[in-house]
Amino acid sequence: MLLRTGLSYNINEAHSVAFGYAHKGDWQEGLSKLQYLVEHRIYQQYLYSQNLKRTELTVCFRLEQCFIKENDAFDFSQRFRTFLSFQIPILADKEFSKGLYTALQNESFINVQHKERVNNLFFDQNRAYAAMGYRWNKKIDTEIGYFNWQQKESDGTTVSNVLQLTFTTTL
């Protein structure tokens, strides 16, 4: 489970900054029982959005402070995330306020502080995504896509292949 919230300030139409919090919880099999692992994250973010003709480009830089619960105490680490996304209209109106599109994105994570508390590696994970979507209006999008998640562990790389259904709304 991932719950994320934040406050964002739009500097202008292309630039915004945000400060936020995320709670992440995972169920994992322990030696004798099922355990609920908790992680708290505080983040600072810069977002750049630009239209290249009708294609929407988004670039995001995020610094996260992670507090991972381990044996009744929290370990602190810090990582940097970068995100690049394109929404490319296929069969859409001229303003791209409605219609079919494809979405392509990639997100990379690197450990910048206390990597020994995570996986002891500089590179943490990569997330690639490709989808088909429909924009119902300027405030509602629906997507179905393939999400490839590669996460480095101290003993190898875990690869997850995910079919993802996404509903996005902008208030």
C-alpha positions in Angstrom: 0.0 0.0 0.0 1.3 3.4 -0.9 -0.4 6.6 0.3 1.1 9.8 -0.9 0.2 13.4 -0.3 1.8 16.7 -0.9 1.6 20.5 -1.2 2.5 21.9 -4.6 3.2 25.5 -5.6 3.0 26.4 -9.3 5.7 29.0 -10.0 4.3 29.4 -13.5 2.6 27.1 -16.2 5.8 25.1 -16.7 7.5 25.0 -13.3 6.3 23.8 -9.9 7.7 22.7 -6.6 6.3 20.4 -4.0 6.8 19.1 -0.5 5.2 15.9 0.6 4.8 12.7 2.7 4.3 9.1 1.7 3.4 6.0 3.8 4.4 2.7 2.3 3.4 -0.7 3.8 4.3 -4.2 2.5 3.2 -7.6 3.8 6.2 -10.0 3.8 6.5 -13.6 5.0 8.8 -13.7 8.1 10.3 -16.8 9.7 7.1 -17.7 11.7 4.4 -15.2 10.6 3.3 -12.6 8.1 4.9 -9.2 8.9 3.8 -5.7 7.9 6.9 -3.6 7.0 6.5 0.2 7.2 8.3 3.0 5.4 7.8 6.7 5.9 9.1 9.1 3.2 9.4 12.9 3.2 10.1 14.4 -0.2 10.9 17.6 -2.0 10.2 17.8 -5.7 10.7 20.0 -8.8 8.4 19.4 -11.8 8.8 20.8 -15.3 6.0 20.4 -17.8 6.1 21.5 -21.4 4.0 20.9 -24.5 6.0 20.0 -27.6 3.3 20.7 -30.2 0.6 18.4 -28.9 2.9 16.0 -27.0 3.0 16.6 -23.2 6.5 16.3 -21.7 7.0 16.1 -17.9 10.4 16.0 -16.1 10.5 15.5 -12.4 13.4 15.6 -9.9 12.7 14.4 -6.3 14.8 14.0 -3.2 13.4 11.6 -0.7 14.2 11.0 3.0 13.3 7.4 3.8 12.6 6.0 7.3 12.3 2.2 7.1 11.2 0.3 10.2 13.6 -2.5 11.1 13.4 -4.4 14.4 11.4 -1.7 16.3 13.7 1.1 15.1 13.8 3.3 12.0 16.8 3.3 9.6 17.3 6.5 7.6 18.4 6.8 4.0 18.1 9.3 1.2 17.6 8.8 -2.5 17.2 10.9 -5.6 14.6 10.1 -8.3 14.4 11.4 -11.8 11.3 10.9 -14.0 10.7 11.6 -17.7 7.2 11.2 -19.3 5.6 11.7 -22.6 1.9 11.7 -23.5 1.5 11.5 -27.2 -1.9 12.0 -28.9 -2.9 9.4 -31.5 -6.5 10.1 -32.3 -7.4 13.2 -30.4 -8.8 16.7 -31.0 -6.5 19.5 -31.9 -6.1 20.8 -28.3 -5.6 17.3 -26.9 -8.5 17.9 -24.5 -10.1 14.6 -25.5 -8.9 11.4 -27.3 -6.7 8.4 -27.5 -3.0 8.7 -26.6 0.1 6.6 -25.8 2.1 7.2 -22.6 5.8 6.5 -22.3 7.8 7.1 -19.1 11.0 6.1 -17.3 12.0 6.7 -13.7 15.4 6.0 -12.1 16.4 5.9 -8.4 19.9 6.4 -7.0 20.9 6.2 -3.3 22.6 9.4 -2.1 23.0 8.8 1.6 23.3 5.6 3.7 23.1 3.2 0.8 24.3 0.5 3.2 20.9 0.6 4.9 19.1 -0.1 1.7 20.9 -2.3 -0.8 24.5 -1.0 -0.5 24.4 0.1 -4.2 24.5 3.5 -5.9 21.8 2.5 -8.3 18.6 1.5 -6.6 15.9 0.9 -9.2 14.4 1.7 -12.6 10.8 1.8 -13.6 9.8 1.8 -17.3 6.2 2.2 -18.4 4.3 2.1 -21.7 0.5 2.5 -22.0 -2.5 3.3 -24.1 -4.8 5.9 -22.7 -8.0 7.9 -23.2 -8.4 11.5 -22.2 -12.1 12.0 -21.4 -11.6 15.8 -20.8 -8.7 18.0 -19.6 -9.2 16.7 -16.0 -9.7 12.9 -16.4 -7.4 10.3 -18.1 -7.7 6.5 -18.1 -4.7 4.3 -19.0 -3.9 0.6 -19.3 -0.2 -0.3 -19.6 2.8 -2.4 -18.9 5.1 -1.5 -16.0 8.6 -3.0 -15.8 10.1 -2.5 -12.4 13.8 -3.5 -11.8 15.0 -3.2 -8.2 18.6 -3.8 -7.2 19.1 -5.9 -4.1 22.4 -6.8 -2.4 21.9 -10.4 -3.7 20.7 -9.6 -7.3 18.0 -7.8 -9.2 14.3 -8.3 -8.7 12.2 -7.8 -11.9 8.5 -7.2 -11.6 6.2 -7.2 -14.7 2.9 -5.4 -13.9 -0.2 -4.8 -15.9 -1.4 -1.4 -14.6 -4.8 0.3 -14.8 -4.6 4.0 -14.0 -7.3 6.7 -13.5 -5.9 10.2 -13.2 -7.8 13.3 -12.2 -6.7 16.9 -11.9 -8.7 19.1 -9.6 
